[in-house]
Each structure stands twice: as C-alpha cells, then as structure tokens.
Amino acid sequence: MSKKFGFGVLGCGSIAHIAHFPSIAKTEGAELVACCDVSEEQASKAADQWGAKHWFTDHNEMYEKCDGLDAVIIATPNNVHRNQAIGAAKRGLHVVVEKPLAITNTEAWDIVNACREHKVKLMVGCDRRFWTHNQWAKKLIEDGVIGEVLMSRASLHEHWHNYQNHVAHTDFRLDCSVAGGAAISDTGAHAIDLLTWLNGQKVKRVVGVAQRAAMPESYTQCDDLAWAMLEFENGSTAVVHCNRFSHAVSQSTDLWGTEGTIHTATDATNPFQSVPMAVFTNKDYNEEDLPQILKDYRWPQVFWVEDRIHRPLQKRWIPIVPPRSPNNYERMCEHFMGCLMRDEEPLVSGDDGARAIEVMCGVFKSMETGGWVDLPLKEEVVPPHYKPLPKEE
C-alpha cells in the first residue's frame, strides 16, 4: 500500500492508549501524525510513546498547522465532541468520534450535517459491532437462521470503580456537566447501538428511566441506573438496561426470533454466560447445508459422526468461542481505513450515532412526560446537570 493516511488523535487518555494508538500502529496504511490533549504532559508523552511527529494542546491549531493530516479520532470528553468534530469536517478531515457521538440530539445531528456538507467520512466508535461474534450474529439473523426477531435485550452492568479506579486517566465521566450521563450514555451507548444494529431497525418510540440510585451525590450526579423499552419501526420490541454499581460485570445481548435464539456477550463471562456466543435454531438443517458459522463450532456430544446420521440435525444450543485477535478496535480501525480507500460508508455511520443519541435523550424526555416518546425528537433535549458549551460554527 503506497498511500499513507495520517491520523491525529484528540484526547490522550485511557481509551486512546488502550485502543486507538495501538490500532493505528497495527493497521497497514495508517500513520499517527499528531496527538492533541489539553494537558501538555499527556500530549507530549503520547507523541513520544507512539511515534507521532507532532503534538498540540489545541485542536484548532492541530487542524490548521499539522501537515499530512487526513483524519482525526476524537477521544475527548463528551461535551467537546460537537465543536471538535465540526471543526475537523470544515477542514476536510475525516472523523471518528468515540461514543457517545454527542450529548444532545441537536449536537449529534449538527455533527452529522457538517460532515455531510463537507463530504468527509464520519464513524462513531461503537466498537461492539466489530467483535467477530457480533458480526456473525448479524449475518445469521440476516440469513434467517432464527426467523423473524420479535424480542431482544441488551445490557451492560459495570461498577464505576472498575474503570474509574484502575483505567481512567481523568475523572470527566463523573462530571455530569461534562459527560451528560453515565448508565444511559456511557454503558448504554454500547447496548443501544448493538441492539439496534442487530435488529436492523430504527427506533420508533422509547420509554424509560435514567437516574442516580446507588452512588452518593458527592461522588457523581450522573445516572447509575437506566432502563429503556424500545419499539422498532417493524413493531418488534426491545429492552436496554445498564448500571454503574454492579461489582460483577455482565454484558449480554439476546435476540429471540420465531425460529431460534442468539446470545452474545463481550465484556465478561460468568456461570450464566460461559461463552461469548450461543445459537439455537429450530430450523431443519442437514450437515451439508448448515451455515458455516454454526458448522465450524458444532462439536459432537455423543458420537463423532452423529451429525451424519441424523437428518435433519438434532436441535440444540451451539456454543461459539471465536478468536480474540484481531480485536474489536483493530478491526474497527482497519474497517475505517478501508472506507477511506474505497470511498465507502462506515459500518457505524453518523446517522447511527445520532439515532442512538435520540434514544438516550428520549429516555430523559420520557421521565418528564411519564410516557412513550416518539422519535425522532421534535426539540433539543438537554440531560439534567449538563452544561452545553457555546457552539462553534
């Protein structure tokens, strides 16, 4: 590959070091050109560690002065996503924005519209779509292996301390005026995105609650418990539930169809989620026409040629444990590179990210109205305690 795409990373905190810097380093054709952080120490250290030619403490200065920059990864606090993404788009830079895309629905669509106007790629960093088993689940659903999906559920439960005490470089996630939320917008961003993508449907309306139930106000004002019930455009329904107070981490996504069930999990295993993926189909398959994804993991239970004897195959759960490497972020970075080279739409589009924000804001609106909220929203919804920055145009 002769063409090198220069990347700049805004925000040199935990997720940049865990995910984005190593993924750029491993992706053919990608080159880390610049690091930017409000902390001079963090920006310079990241540039030294990961081999960036330049470092900055101001994103606009990076946009204007840094040669060889083609795209930026925005891994900064949620409240600055809008201004930083729009600034990049105006300068012709392609954009990856860490989830959540923004905090309010208006901020999110401002980013989408700016990137569309300036004809740059926009991808939202919802990495769960890039785990192998979630992509296999998507294919099996599209191939009709579990029939029509009528019910689904996604959850992510993880105590504040797991990430904040051991991984995070800063405490912005605890500041509701900056983060906008937690259970609904931090952990919930993953659950909402994964669930809507697997269903292949837009959310028609939402009802729910997001509130601080467990943690003291002196620790954070952000919500630590969130429930949302979704109705999709095709009439199917789903539930999202997340919290930030469970010490035992659990993440699961379940899809119930008329012909079977798919379960996936990414963040942890436990006695009830012992494998990252499991599939049950009630459809009649013979060994030769079983989908390859299932055939590769259908180990015999009684007799090594049992699947050649039984026609159709005996119906049972198929546990699936795909390889962890390449990981989700490496696959995401490679995917975005492919989109730049082939002029393709990213898997997690800006529209996808904005619709997820609509769901989150719809939950806050639902708490005001006490009932279902139709989407898309007809007004900007500002989460409690959030203090929006002046909008840069």
DAHUWO-V430638 format. One record per helix or strand. SS is the DSSP state (helix for helix, strand for strand). FROM is the first residue (numbers start at 1). TO is the last residue. If there is no record, write none. Layout:
BEGIN
SS_FROM_TO / SS_FROM_TO
END
This chain:
BEGIN
strand_5_10 / helix_14_26 / strand_30_36 / helix_40_50 / strand_54_56 / helix_59_65 / strand_71_74 / helix_78_90 / strand_94_98 / helix_105_117 / strand_122_125 / helix_127_130 / helix_132_142 / strand_149_157 / helix_160_164 / helix_172_174 / helix_176_179 / helix_183_199 / strand_203_211 / strand_225_232 / strand_237_243 / strand_250_257 / strand_260_264 / strand_270_270 / strand_273_273 / strand_277_281 / helix_287_289 / helix_292_295 / helix_306_309 / strand_318_320 / helix_328_342 / strand_349_349 / helix_350_369 / strand_373_374
END
